[in-house]
């Protein structure tokens, strides 16, 4: 009794240039993230941006009550003015005492000569030398007063500069260009210096996608990445759109807990498809190679491993074990087991058995088949 032919769909194994790819899952991360805090304390007066909107570097975000800092600046500037006046007085005293010292030293030298000649009494000469010594001490005191005044000026100028900085900090500007999040502190609240975060700004164009790959892939990834920039594509569960980027960072250590190495790819993200925290499917392309490929649905899982049904010349089938490689789109790379040009069953395998005869149904053509 001859069994009827089993209707099946078939495809052809072909040799193609296929990409060598590593597939993984990744998470989008901001290219840069800043927690904006106040550098001075005071009442928050105004918010100058809209939550969830883009801001540019240098844009005004917040205003803090500047009045206490204006007063502190005026006080510091007044102290500098006072110190300048004291310096002028000290320099005038120094000039006066230097002139007096010059006269006293001249008198002391003259009386010393007269004492040697016996013209003047010794006591008078001692009085003149004492006066010269006092004049020298007065000059040294004046020089110390001048140095003290100059130091006071430098100190008060530093205080004035600090007051200017504090006054400038009353206007909080965006340190980066990016997207603002939720406002965390509202106008009317009193903020402290370097205390609570006012807003978080994330730069999302460009953006990073972080993903992990097995550590055994590290050597080939490093070698390929040193030769050229490796392309990375990311896809989503809820849309068929694909975004393209390049590998940017290879982490400097392997995670011993998971045995993976963390990688970062950068994307322009001009369409804002990627968002911080979003999970994506990641494909890293290392190179291309010539390989035998079959439609992915041709590969079946058996007890001894993957196999395919190969169609023979007499329209019967034989199950043949295969060694598979990575997927290449809708196809699977066959490293061993099938030759180019052989026909394989792509649908209807559940009713097949070794030696079963088939009846070929019309099937969609694969790349490389004759049309």
TORVEXTOR-793152 format. One record per residue: residue number from 0; residue in one letter; chain; y negated, z negated, x of N, C-alpha, C in turn. Coordinates in steps of 0.1 Angstrom, whole numbers. Example, Ala and Ser with C-alpha at 12.3 -4.5 7.8 and 13.67 -1.06 7.14 Angstrom:
<atoms>
ATOM    i  aa  ch     ny     nz     nx    cay    caz    cax     cy     cz     cx
ATOM    0   a   A     57    -78    132     45    -78    123     33    -78    132
ATOM    1   s   A     22    -71    128     11    -71    137      0    -79    129
</atoms>
This chain:
<atoms>
ATOM    i  aa  ch     ny     nz     nx    cay    caz    cax     cy     cz     cx
ATOM    0   x   A     12      0      9      0      0      0    -12      0      9
ATOM    1   x   A    -21      9      7    -33     10     14    -45      3      7
ATOM    2   x   A    -51     -6     15    -62    -14      9    -74     -5      8
ATOM    3   x   A    -83     -7     -2    -95      1     -3   -105     -2      8
ATOM    4   x   A   -113      8     12   -123      6     22   -133     -4     18
ATOM    5   x   A   -138    -13     27   -148    -23     24   -162    -17     26
ATOM    6   x   A   -170    -17     15   -184    -12     17   -192    -21     26
ATOM    7   x   A   -198    -16     36   -206    -24     46   -218    -16     50
ATOM    8   x   A   -228    -23     56   -239    -16     62   -237    -18     77
ATOM    9   x   A   -242     -8     85   -240     -8     99   -253     -5    106
ATOM   10   x   A   -253     -8    119   -264     -5    128   -258     -1    141
ATOM   11   x   A   -266      3    150   -262      8    163   -268     -1    174
ATOM   12   x   A   -259     -4    184   -264    -11    196   -271     -1    205
ATOM   13   x   A   -283     -4    209   -291      5    217   -297     -3    229
ATOM   14   x   A   -300      5    240   -306     -1    251   -321      1    250
ATOM   15   x   A   -329    -10    251   -343    -10    249   -350    -18    260
ATOM   16   x   A   -362    -16    261   -371    -25    270   -375    -36    261
ATOM   17   x   A   -371    -48    263   -374    -60    255   -381    -70    263
ATOM   18   x   A   -389    -78    257   -396    -89    264   -386   -101    266
ATOM   19   x   A   -388   -107    278   -381   -120    281   -390   -131    276
ATOM   20   x   A   -386   -138    266   -395   -148    259   -388   -162    259
ATOM   21   x   A   -397   -172    258   -393   -185    255   -400   -190    243
ATOM   22   x   A   -392   -195    233   -398   -199    220   -398   -214    220
ATOM   23   x   A   -409   -219    213   -411   -234    213   -420   -237    200
ATOM   24   x   A   -422   -250    199   -432   -254    189   -444   -261    196
ATOM   25   x   A   -455   -259    191   -467   -264    197   -477   -271    187
ATOM   26   x   A   -487   -277    193   -498   -283    185   -511   -279    191
ATOM   27   x   A   -520   -275    182   -533   -271    186   -541   -284    190
ATOM   28   x   A   -549   -282    201   -557   -293    205   -571   -288    208
ATOM   29   x   A   -582   -296    206   -595   -291    209   -597   -288    224
ATOM   30   x   A   -605   -278    227   -608   -274    241   -616   -285    248
ATOM   31   x   A   -624   -292    240   -631   -304    245   -634   -313    233
ATOM   32   x   A   -634   -326    235   -636   -335    224   -645   -346    229
ATOM   33   x   A   -656   -349    221   -665   -360    225   -668   -369    213
ATOM   34   x   A   -666   -382    217   -670   -393    207   -685   -396    210
ATOM   35   x   A   -693   -393    201   -708   -395    203   -711   -410    199
ATOM   36   x   A   -717   -417    209   -721   -431    207   -736   -432    211
ATOM   37   x   A   -742   -443    207   -756   -445    210   -757   -452    224
ATOM   38   x   A   -766   -449    232   -768   -455    245   -778   -466    244
ATOM   39   x   A   -785   -468    233   -794   -479    231   -791   -485    217
ATOM   40   x   A   -795   -497    215   -794   -504    202   -806   -502    193
ATOM   41   x   A   -804   -502    181   -815   -501    171   -811   -496    158
ATOM   42   x   A   -820   -495    149   -817   -490    135   -816   -475    135
ATOM   43   x   A   -805   -470    129   -803   -456    128   -812   -450    117
ATOM   44   x   A   -822   -442    120   -832   -437    111   -827   -424    103
ATOM   45   x   A   -823   -414    111   -820   -401    105   -808   -395    111
ATOM   46   x   A   -801   -387    103   -790   -378    107   -795   -364    105
ATOM   47   x   A   -794   -356    116   -800   -342    116   -790   -331    116
ATOM   48   x   A   -778   -334    111   -768   -323    110   -760   -325     97
ATOM   49   x   A   -752   -315     94   -743   -315     82   -729   -317     87
ATOM   50   x   A   -722   -327     81   -708   -329     85   -699   -317     83
ATOM   51   x   A   -690   -315     93   -681   -304     92   -686   -291     95
ATOM   52   x   A   -698   -290    101   -705   -278    105   -705   -277    120
ATOM   53   x   A   -708   -264    125   -709   -262    139   -723   -267    144
ATOM   54   x   A   -723   -272    156   -735   -276    163   -735   -270    177
ATOM   55   x   A   -747   -268    182   -748   -262    196   -752   -273    205
ATOM   56   x   A   -748   -271    218   -752   -281    228   -767   -283    228
ATOM   57   x   A   -771   -296    228   -786   -299    228   -792   -301    214
ATOM   58   x   A   -784   -297    203   -790   -299    190   -792   -314    187
ATOM   59   x   A   -803   -317    180   -806   -331    176   -796   -336    165
ATOM   60   x   A   -789   -347    168   -779   -352    158   -784   -364    151
ATOM   61   x   A   -790   -374    158   -794   -387    153   -807   -391    158
ATOM   62   x   A   -814   -400    151   -827   -406    155   -826   -421    153
ATOM   63   x   A   -829   -428    164   -829   -443    164   -843   -448    164
ATOM   64   x   A   -846   -459    158   -860   -464    157   -866   -465    172
ATOM   65   x   A   -876   -457    175   -881   -457    189   -892   -467    192
ATOM   66   x   A   -897   -474    182   -909   -483    184   -907   -494    195
ATOM   67   x   A   -896   -501    195   -894   -511    205   -894   -505    219
ATOM   68   x   A   -889   -493    221   -888   -487    234   -901   -481    238
ATOM   69   x   A   -909   -477    229   -923   -472    232   -931   -484    237
ATOM   70   x   A   -929   -496    231   -937   -508    235   -932   -512    249
ATOM   71   x   A   -919   -511    252   -914   -515    265   -919   -505    276
ATOM   72   x   A   -920   -492    272   -925   -483    282   -940   -485    285
ATOM   73   x   A   -948   -489    275   -962   -492    277   -963   -504    286
ATOM   74   x   A   -955   -514    284   -955   -526    292   -952   -523    306
ATOM   75   x   A   -942   -515    308   -937   -512    322   -948   -504    329
ATOM   76   x   A   -955   -494    322   -966   -487    328   -978   -495    331
ATOM   77   x   A   -980   -505    323   -991   -515    326   -988   -523    338
ATOM   78   x   A   -976   -527    340   -972   -534    352   -973   -526    364
ATOM   79   x   A   -971   -513    364   -973   -504    375   -987   -504    379
ATOM   80   x   A   -996   -503    368  -1010   -502    371  -1015   -515    377
ATOM   81   x   A  -1011   -526    372  -1014   -539    378  -1010   -540    393
ATOM   82   x   A   -998   -535    396   -993   -536    409  -1001   -527    419
ATOM   83   x   A  -1005   -515    414  -1013   -507    422  -1027   -513    426
ATOM   84   x   A  -1032   -521    416  -1045   -528    419  -1043   -539    429
ATOM   85   x   A  -1032   -546    428  -1029   -556    438  -1026   -551    452
ATOM   86   x   A  -1020   -539    452  -1018   -532    465  -1031   -529    471
ATOM   87   x   A  -1040   -523    463  -1053   -520    468  -1060   -532    474
ATOM   88   x   A  -1060   -544    467  -1066   -556    472  -1059   -560    485
ATOM   89   x   A  -1046   -560    485  -1039   -564    497  -1043   -555    509
ATOM   90   x   A  -1044   -542    507  -1047   -533    518  -1062   -536    523
ATOM   91   x   A  -1071   -539    513  -1084   -542    517  -1085   -555    526
ATOM   92   x   A  -1077   -565    522  -1077   -578    529  -1071   -575    543
ATOM   93   x   A  -1061   -566    544  -1055   -563    557  -1065   -556    566
ATOM   94   x   A  -1073   -547    560  -1083   -540    569  -1093   -549    573
ATOM   95   x   A  -1098   -559    565  -1108   -569    569  -1102   -578    580
ATOM   96   x   A  -1090   -583    578  -1085   -592    588  -1081   -585    601
ATOM   97   x   A  -1078   -572    601  -1075   -564    613  -1088   -563    621
ATOM   98   x   A  -1099   -561    614  -1112   -560    621  -1116   -573    627
ATOM   99   x   A  -1114   -584    620  -1117   -598    625  -1108   -601    637
ATOM  100   x   A  -1095   -596    636  -1086   -599    648  -1091   -591    660
ATOM  101   x   A  -1096   -579    658  -1101   -571    669  -1112   -578    676
ATOM  102   x   A  -1122   -584    668  -1133   -591    674  -1128   -604    681
ATOM  103   x   A  -1119   -611    675  -1114   -624    680  -1106   -621    693
ATOM  104   x   A  -1099   -611    694  -1091   -608    707  -1101   -604    718
ATOM  105   x   A  -1112   -597    714  -1122   -593    724  -1129   -605    729
ATOM  106   x   A  -1133   -615    720  -1139   -627    724  -1130   -635    733
ATOM  107   x   A  -1117   -636    729  -1107   -644    737  -1106   -638    751
ATOM  108   x   A  -1106   -625    753  -1105   -619    766  -1117   -621    774
ATOM  109   x   A  -1129   -621    768  -1141   -623    775  -1143   -637    780
ATOM  110   x   A  -1139   -647    771  -1140   -661    775  -1130   -665    785
ATOM  111   x   A  -1118   -658    785  -1108   -661    796  -1114   -657    809
ATOM  112   x   A  -1121   -646    810  -1127   -642    823  -1138   -652    827
ATOM  113   x   A  -1146   -656    817  -1156   -665    821  -1151   -679    825
ATOM  114   x   A  -1139   -683    819  -1133   -695    824  -1128   -695    838
ATOM  115   x   A  -1123   -683    842  -1118   -682    856  -1130   -683    866
ATOM  116   x   A  -1142   -679    861  -1153   -679    870  -1160   -693    869
ATOM  117   x   A  -1155   -702    860  -1161   -715    858  -1174   -715    851
ATOM  118   x   A  -1176   -704    843  -1189   -704    836  -1188   -711    823
ATOM  119   x   A  -1176   -711    816  -1175   -718    803  -1165   -729    804
ATOM  120   x   A  -1167   -739    796  -1157   -750    797  -1144   -746    791
ATOM  121   x   A  -1133   -753    795  -1120   -749    791  -1118   -751    776
ATOM  122   x   A  -1124   -762    770  -1122   -765    756  -1128   -754    747
ATOM  123   x   A  -1139   -748    751  -1144   -737    743  -1135   -725    744
ATOM  124   x   A  -1129   -723    755  -1120   -711    757  -1108   -713    748
ATOM  125   x   A  -1103   -726    747  -1091   -728    739  -1094   -726    724
ATOM  126   x   A  -1107   -730    720  -1111   -727    706  -1111   -712    703
ATOM  127   x   A  -1116   -704    713  -1116   -690    710  -1102   -684    709
ATOM  128   x   A  -1093   -688    718  -1079   -683    718  -1072   -687    704
ATOM  129   x   A  -1075   -700    700  -1070   -704    687  -1075   -696    676
ATOM  130   x   A  -1087   -692    676  -1093   -684    665  -1086   -670    665
ATOM  131   x   A  -1083   -664    677  -1077   -651    678  -1062   -652    673
ATOM  132   x   A  -1055   -663    676  -1042   -665    671  -1042   -666    655
ATOM  133   x   A  -1051   -673    650  -1052   -674    635  -1055   -661    629
ATOM  134   x   A  -1063   -653    636  -1066   -639    630  -1053   -631    630
ATOM  135   x   A  -1045   -632    641  -1033   -624    641  -1023   -629    630
ATOM  136   x   A  -1022   -642    628  -1014   -647    617  -1019   -642    603
ATOM  137   x   A  -1032   -641    602  -1038   -636    589  -1034   -622    587
ATOM  138   x   A  -1034   -614    598  -1031   -600    597  -1016   -598    593
ATOM  139   x   A  -1007   -606    599   -993   -606    595   -991   -610    580
ATOM  140   x   A   -998   -620    576   -997   -623    562  -1002   -612    553
ATOM  141   x   A  -1013   -605    557  -1018   -594    549  -1008   -583    548
ATOM  142   x   A  -1001   -580    560   -991   -569    560   -979   -573    551
ATOM  143   x   A   -975   -586    551   -964   -590    542   -969   -588    527
ATOM  144   x   A   -982   -591    524   -987   -590    511   -987   -575    507
ATOM  145   x   A   -990   -566    516   -990   -552    513   -976   -547    510
ATOM  146   x   A   -966   -551    518   -952   -548    516   -947   -553    503
ATOM  147   x   A   -951   -565    499   -947   -571    487   -952   -564    475
ATOM  148   x   A   -965   -559    476   -971   -552    465   -964   -538    463
ATOM  149   x   A   -961   -532    475   -954   -519    474   -940   -521    468
ATOM  150   x   A   -933   -531    471   -920   -534    465   -921   -536    450
ATOM  151   x   A   -931   -544    446   -934   -546    432   -936   -533    424
ATOM  152   x   A   -944   -524    431   -947   -511    425   -934   -503    423
ATOM  153   x   A   -925   -503    433   -913   -496    432   -904   -502    420
ATOM  154   x   A   -904   -515    420   -896   -522    409   -901   -518    395
ATOM  155   x   A   -914   -519    394   -920   -516    381   -919   -501    377
ATOM  156   x   A   -920   -493    387   -918   -479    384   -904   -476    380
ATOM  157   x   A   -894   -482    386   -880   -481    382   -879   -486    367
ATOM  158   x   A   -886   -497    364   -885   -502    350   -891   -492    341
ATOM  159   x   A   -902   -486    345   -909   -476    336   -899   -464    334
ATOM  160   x   A   -893   -460    345   -883   -448    343   -872   -452    334
ATOM  161   x   A   -867   -465    335   -856   -469    326   -861   -469    312
ATOM  162   x   A   -874   -474    310   -880   -474    296   -881   -460    291
ATOM  163   x   A   -884   -450    299   -885   -436    295   -871   -431    290
ATOM  164   x   A   -861   -435    298   -848   -431    295   -844   -437    281
ATOM  165   x   A   -846   -450    280   -842   -456    267   -849   -450    255
ATOM  166   x   A   -862   -446    257   -870   -440    247   -863   -426    244
ATOM  167   x   A   -859   -419    254   -853   -406    252   -840   -407    245
ATOM  168   x   A   -832   -418    248   -819   -421    241   -821   -423    226
ATOM  169   x   A   -833   -425    222   -835   -427    207   -832   -414    199
ATOM  170   x   A   -833   -403    207   -829   -390    201   -815   -387    207
ATOM  171   x   A   -805   -387    198   -791   -384    203   -788   -369    200
ATOM  172   x   A   -785   -362    211   -783   -347    210   -769   -344    213
ATOM  173   x   A   -764   -333    209   -750   -329    210   -747   -326    225
ATOM  174   x   A   -737   -332    231   -734   -329    245   -726   -316    247
ATOM  175   x   A   -720   -311    236   -712   -298    237   -715   -290    224
ATOM  176   x   A   -711   -278    225   -711   -269    213   -697   -271    206
ATOM  177   x   A   -697   -273    193   -684   -275    186   -686   -278    172
ATOM  178   x   A   -675   -283    165   -675   -286    151   -675   -301    149
ATOM  179   x   A   -685   -305    141   -686   -320    138   -675   -324    128
ATOM  180   x   A   -671   -337    128   -662   -342    119   -669   -350    108
ATOM  181   x   A   -663   -361    103   -669   -369     93   -679   -379    100
ATOM  182   x   A   -690   -381     93   -700   -390     97   -694   -404     96
ATOM  183   x   A   -695   -412    107   -689   -425    108   -699   -437    106
ATOM  184   x   A   -712   -434    108   -722   -444    107   -734   -438     99
ATOM  185   x   A   -738   -444     89   -749   -438     80   -763   -444     84
ATOM  186   x   A   -773   -437     80   -787   -441     83   -789   -455     76
ATOM  187   x   A   -797   -463     83   -800   -477     78   -792   -487     85
ATOM  188   x   A   -781   -484     91   -773   -493     99   -779   -495    112
ATOM  189   x   A   -777   -507    118   -781   -510    131   -769   -508    141
ATOM  190   x   A   -772   -500    151   -761   -497    160   -764   -504    173
ATOM  191   x   A   -753   -506    181   -754   -513    194   -751   -502    205
ATOM  192   x   A   -756   -505    217   -754   -496    228   -739   -495    231
ATOM  193   x   A   -734   -482    232   -720   -480    236   -710   -487    228
ATOM  194   x   A   -713   -489    215   -704   -497    206   -696   -487    198
ATOM  195   x   A   -700   -485    185   -692   -477    176   -695   -462    178
ATOM  196   x   A   -685   -454    174   -686   -440    175   -694   -435    162
ATOM  197   x   A   -704   -427    164   -712   -421    153   -705   -409    147
ATOM  198   x   A   -700   -400    156   -694   -388    151   -685   -383    162
ATOM  199   x   A   -675   -375    159   -666   -368    169   -669   -353    168
ATOM  200   x   A   -671   -347    179   -673   -333    180   -662   -326    188
ATOM  201   x   A   -655   -317    181   -644   -309    188   -648   -295    190
ATOM  202   x   A   -646   -290    202   -648   -276    205   -635   -269    202
ATOM  203   x   A   -636   -260    192   -623   -253    188   -623   -238    190
ATOM  204   x   A   -634   -233    197   -634   -219    200   -640   -218    214
ATOM  205   x   A   -632   -217    225   -617   -215    225   -610   -228    222
ATOM  206   x   A   -597   -228    221   -589   -239    217   -576   -239    225
ATOM  207   x   A   -570   -250    227   -557   -251    234   -546   -252    224
ATOM  208   x   A   -534   -248    228   -521   -251    221   -512   -257    232
ATOM  209   x   A   -507   -269    229   -498   -276    238   -484   -275    233
ATOM  210   x   A   -475   -271    242   -461   -270    238   -452   -274    250
ATOM  211   x   A   -439   -277    247   -430   -281    257   -419   -270    259
ATOM  212   x   A   -414   -269    271   -402   -260    274   -393   -268    282
ATOM  213   x   A   -380   -264    282   -370   -271    291   -373   -270    305
ATOM  214   x   A   -371   -281    313   -374   -281    327   -367   -271    335
ATOM  215   x   A   -356   -266    331   -349   -255    338   -357   -242    338
ATOM  216   x   A   -366   -241    329   -375   -229    329   -387   -230    338
ATOM  217   x   A   -389   -242    344   -401   -244    352   -403   -234    364
ATOM  218   x   A   -392   -232    371   -393   -223    383   -397   -209    380
ATOM  219   x   A   -391   -203    370   -394   -190    366   -408   -189    360
ATOM  220   x   A   -412   -199    352   -426   -199    346   -436   -200    357
ATOM  221   x   A   -434   -209    367   -444   -210    378   -445   -197    386
ATOM  222   x   A   -433   -191    389   -433   -179    397   -441   -168    390
ATOM  223   x   A   -437   -166    377   -444   -155    369   -459   -158    367
ATOM  224   x   A   -462   -170    365   -476   -174    363   -485   -172    375
ATOM  225   x   A   -479   -174    387   -487   -172    399   -490   -157    402
ATOM  226   x   A   -482   -148    396   -484   -134    398   -494   -128    388
ATOM  227   x   A   -494   -133    376   -503   -128    365   -504   -138    354
ATOM  228   x   A   -514   -136    346   -516   -145    334   -505   -142    324
ATOM  229   x   A   -498   -152    320   -487   -149    310   -492   -150    296
ATOM  230   x   A   -488   -140    288   -493   -139    274   -485   -149    265
ATOM  231   x   A   -492   -155    256   -486   -165    246   -491   -161    232
ATOM  232   x   A   -482   -161    223   -486   -158    209   -482   -170    200
ATOM  233   x   A   -490   -173    190   -488   -184    181   -487   -178    167
ATOM  234   x   A   -478   -183    159   -476   -179    145   -475   -192    136
ATOM  235   x   A   -477   -189    123   -478   -201    114   -467   -199    103
ATOM  236   x   A   -464   -211     97   -454   -211     86   -459   -205     73
ATOM  237   x   A   -472   -207     71   -478   -203     58   -485   -190     58
ATOM  238   x   A   -485   -182     69   -491   -169     69   -484   -161     80
ATOM  239   x   A   -485   -147     78   -478   -138     88   -488   -134     99
ATOM  240   x   A   -499   -140    100   -509   -137    111   -504   -143    124
ATOM  241   x   A   -507   -136    134   -503   -140    148   -516   -140    157
ATOM  242   x   A   -518   -150    165   -529   -151    174   -524   -150    188
ATOM  243   x   A   -532   -145    197   -527   -142    211   -536   -150    220
ATOM  244   x   A   -530   -155    231   -537   -163    241   -530   -161    254
ATOM  245   x   A   -533   -169    264   -527   -169    277   -524   -183    282
ATOM  246   x   A   -513   -184    290   -509   -197    296   -520   -201    306
ATOM  247   x   A   -525   -214    304   -536   -219    312   -532   -230    321
ATOM  248   x   A   -523   -239    316   -520   -252    323   -505   -254    323
ATOM  249   x   A   -500   -257    335   -486   -262    337   -487   -277    341
ATOM  250   x   A   -482   -286    333   -484   -300    337   -478   -303    350
ATOM  251   x   A   -483   -314    356   -478   -317    370   -466   -327    370
ATOM  252   x   A   -460   -329    359   -448   -337    359   -439   -333    347
ATOM  253   x   A   -426   -336    349   -416   -334    338   -414   -347    331
ATOM  254   x   A   -414   -346    318   -411   -358    309   -396   -362    311
ATOM  255   x   A   -393   -373    317   -379   -377    320   -372   -380    307
ATOM  256   x   A   -379   -384    296   -373   -388    284   -367   -376    276
ATOM  257   x   A   -375   -365    276   -371   -353    269   -366   -342    278
ATOM  258   x   A   -368   -343    291   -365   -332    300   -373   -319    298
ATOM  259   x   A   -385   -321    294   -394   -309    291   -406   -310    300
ATOM  260   x   A   -412   -298    302   -425   -297    309   -435   -293    299
ATOM  261   x   A   -447   -299    299   -457   -296    289   -466   -284    295
ATOM  262   x   A   -468   -275    286   -477   -263    289   -489   -263    280
ATOM  263   x   A   -499   -256    285   -511   -254    276   -515   -239    277
ATOM  264   x   A   -517   -234    265   -522   -220    264   -536   -220    257
ATOM  265   x   A   -545   -212    262   -558   -211    256   -560   -199    247
ATOM  266   x   A   -567   -200    236   -569   -190    226   -584   -189    223
ATOM  267   x   A   -589   -177    221   -603   -175    218   -606   -181    204
ATOM  268   x   A   -596   -180    195   -597   -186    182   -610   -182    174
ATOM  269   x   A   -614   -169    176   -626   -165    169   -625   -165    154
ATOM  270   x   A   -613   -163    149   -611   -164    134   -608   -178    129
ATOM  271   x   A   -608   -188    138   -605   -202    134   -592   -204    127
ATOM  272   x   A   -582   -196    131   -569   -198    126   -562   -211    131
ATOM  273   x   A   -565   -214    144   -560   -226    150   -569   -238    147
ATOM  274   x   A   -564   -249    144   -572   -261    141   -566   -273    148
ATOM  275   x   A   -574   -282    153   -568   -293    161   -558   -301    152
ATOM  276   x   A   -546   -303    158   -535   -310    151   -526   -301    143
ATOM  277   x   A   -529   -289    142   -520   -280    134   -508   -276    142
ATOM  278   x   A   -496   -276    136   -483   -272    142   -482   -257    141
ATOM  279   x   A   -477   -251    152   -475   -236    153   -462   -233    160
ATOM  280   x   A   -457   -221    157   -446   -215    165   -452   -208    177
ATOM  281   x   A   -446   -211    189   -451   -205    201   -441   -196    208
ATOM  282   x   A   -445   -185    213   -437   -176    221   -444   -173    234
ATOM  283   x   A   -437   -176    245   -443   -174    258   -435   -162    264
ATOM  284   x   A   -442   -151    267   -436   -139    273   -437   -139    288
ATOM  285   x   A   -425   -139    294   -424   -140    309   -424   -126    315
ATOM  286   x   A   -417   -117    310   -415   -103    316   -409    -94    306
ATOM  287   x   A   -405    -82    310   -397    -73    302   -385    -69    309
ATOM  288   x   A   -374    -65    302   -362    -60    308   -355    -50    300
ATOM  289   x   A   -346    -42    306   -338    -33    299   -325    -41    294
ATOM  290   x   A   -322    -40    281   -311    -48    276   -305    -41    264
ATOM  291   x   A   -293    -44    261   -286    -39    249   -290    -48    237
ATOM  292   x   A   -294    -43    226   -298    -51    214   -291    -46    202
ATOM  293   x   A   -288    -55    193   -283    -52    180   -291    -59    169
ATOM  294   x   A   -290    -55    157   -297    -62    146   -292    -77    146
ATOM  295   x   A   -301    -86    144   -298   -100    144   -287   -104    134
ATOM  296   x   A   -287    -97    122   -277   -100    112   -263    -95    116
ATOM  297   x   A   -261    -88    127   -248    -83    131   -240    -94    138
ATOM  298   x   A   -247   -104    143   -241   -115    151   -236   -125    141
ATOM  299   x   A   -223   -129    142   -217   -139    134   -212   -151    142
ATOM  300   x   A   -212   -162    136   -207   -174    143   -192   -177    141
ATOM  301   x   A   -185   -177    151   -170   -180    150   -166   -192    157
ATOM  302   x   A   -153   -196    156   -148   -208    162   -148   -207    177
ATOM  303   x   A   -147   -195    182   -147   -193    197   -161   -188    202
ATOM  304   x   A   -171   -189    193   -184   -185    197   -189   -173    189
ATOM  305   x   A   -200   -167    192   -206   -156    185   -197   -143    187
ATOM  306   x   A   -197   -135    176   -189   -122    177   -196   -112    168
ATOM  307   x   A   -192    -99    169   -197    -89    160   -185    -80    156
ATOM  308   x   A   -186    -74    145   -176    -64    141   -180    -50    146
ATOM  309   x   A   -172    -44    154   -175    -31    160   -167    -21    152
ATOM  310   x   A   -173    -10    149   -167      1    141   -161     11    151
ATOM  311   x   A   -148     13    149   -140     23    158   -141     37    152
ATOM  312   x   A   -135     46    160   -136     60    156   -129     63    143
ATOM  313   x   A   -118     55    140   -111     58    127   -117     50    115
ATOM  314   x   A   -129     45    117   -136     38    106   -129     24    103
ATOM  315   x   A   -122     19    113   -117      5    111   -126     -4    120
ATOM  316   x   A   -125    -17    119   -133    -26    126   -124    -35    134
ATOM  317   x   A   -130    -40    145   -124    -51    153   -135    -61    156
ATOM  318   x   A   -131    -74    155   -141    -85    159   -141    -85    174
ATOM  319   x   A   -153    -86    180   -154    -86    194   -164    -98    198
ATOM  320   x   A   -159   -107    207   -168   -118    211   -179   -112    220
ATOM  321   x   A   -191   -118    219   -202   -114    226   -209   -126    233
ATOM  322   x   A   -216   -122    243   -225   -132    249   -240   -128    246
ATOM  323   x   A   -246   -137    239   -260   -133    234   -271   -139    243
ATOM  324   x   A   -282   -132    243   -294   -137    249   -304   -141    239
ATOM  325   x   A   -317   -142    243   -327   -146    233   -330   -135    223
ATOM  326   x   A   -336   -139    212   -340   -129    202   -352   -121    207
ATOM  327   x   A   -352   -108    202   -363    -99    204   -368    -94    191
ATOM  328   x   A   -376   -102    184   -380    -98    171   -369    -99    161
ATOM  329   x   A   -365    -88    154   -354    -88    144   -341    -85    151
ATOM  330   x   A   -341    -84    164   -329    -81    171   -324    -92    181
ATOM  331   x   A   -312    -91    185   -307   -101    195   -302    -93    207
ATOM  332   x   A   -305    -98    219   -300    -92    231   -285    -96    233
ATOM  333   x   A   -277    -86    236   -263    -87    239   -261    -86    254
ATOM  334   x   A   -258    -97    260   -256    -97    275   -242    -92    278
ATOM  335   x   A   -233    -94    270   -219    -89    273   -211    -88    260
ATOM  336   x   A   -203    -77    259   -194    -75    247   -196    -62    240
ATOM  337   x   A   -208    -56    240   -211    -44    233   -218    -34    242
ATOM  338   x   A   -214    -21    241   -221    -11    249   -231     -4    240
ATOM  339   x   A   -240      3    247   -250     11    240   -244     22    233
ATOM  340   x   A   -248     25    221   -242     35    212   -231     31    203
ATOM  341   x   A   -226     19    205   -215     15    196   -221     10    183
ATOM  342   x   A   -213     12    172   -218      9    159   -213     -5    155
ATOM  343   x   A   -221    -13    149   -217    -27    145   -220    -29    130
ATOM  344   x   A   -213    -38    124   -215    -41    110   -227    -51    109
ATOM  345   x   A   -236    -48    100   -247    -57     98   -247    -64     84
ATOM  346   x   A   -239    -59     75   -238    -66     62   -224    -63     56
ATOM  347   x   A   -219    -74     49   -206    -73     43   -195    -78     52
ATOM  348   x   A   -198    -86     62   -188    -91     72   -178   -101     65
ATOM  349   x   A   -183   -108     54   -174   -118     48   -161   -112     43
ATOM  350   x   A   -160    -99     40   -148    -93     34   -140    -86     45
ATOM  351   x   A   -144    -87     57   -137    -79     68   -126    -88     74
ATOM  352   x   A   -117    -81     81   -107    -87     89   -103    -77    100
ATOM  353   x   A    -96    -81    110    -93    -71    120    -85    -59    115
ATOM  354   x   A    -90    -47    118    -83    -35    114    -87    -30    100
ATOM  355   x   A    -96    -38     94   -100    -33     80   -108    -20     81
ATOM  356   x   A   -106    -12     71   -113      1     71   -126     -1     63
ATOM  357   x   A   -136      6     66   -149      4     60   -154     17     54
ATOM  358   x   A   -163     15     45   -171     26     39   -186     23     41
ATOM  359   x   A   -192     31     49   -206     28     53   -216     31     42
ATOM  360   x   A   -224     21     39   -235     23     30   -247     27     37
ATOM  361   x   A   -257     33     30   -269     36     37   -276     24     42
ATOM  362   x   A   -280     24     54   -287     12     60   -300     16     67
ATOM  363   x   A   -309      7     68   -322     10     75   -319     13     89
ATOM  364   x   A   -326     23     95   -324     27    108   -331     17    118
ATOM  365   x   A   -325     14    129   -331      6    139   -338     15    150
ATOM  366   x   A   -347      8    158   -354     16    168   -343     21    178
ATOM  367   x   A   -344     34    181   -335     40    191   -324     48    184
ATOM  368   x   A   -322     46    170   -313     55    163   -319     68    161
ATOM  369   x   A   -310     78    160   -314     91    156   -319     92    142
ATOM  370   x   A   -329     99    139   -334     99    125   -331    113    120
</atoms>
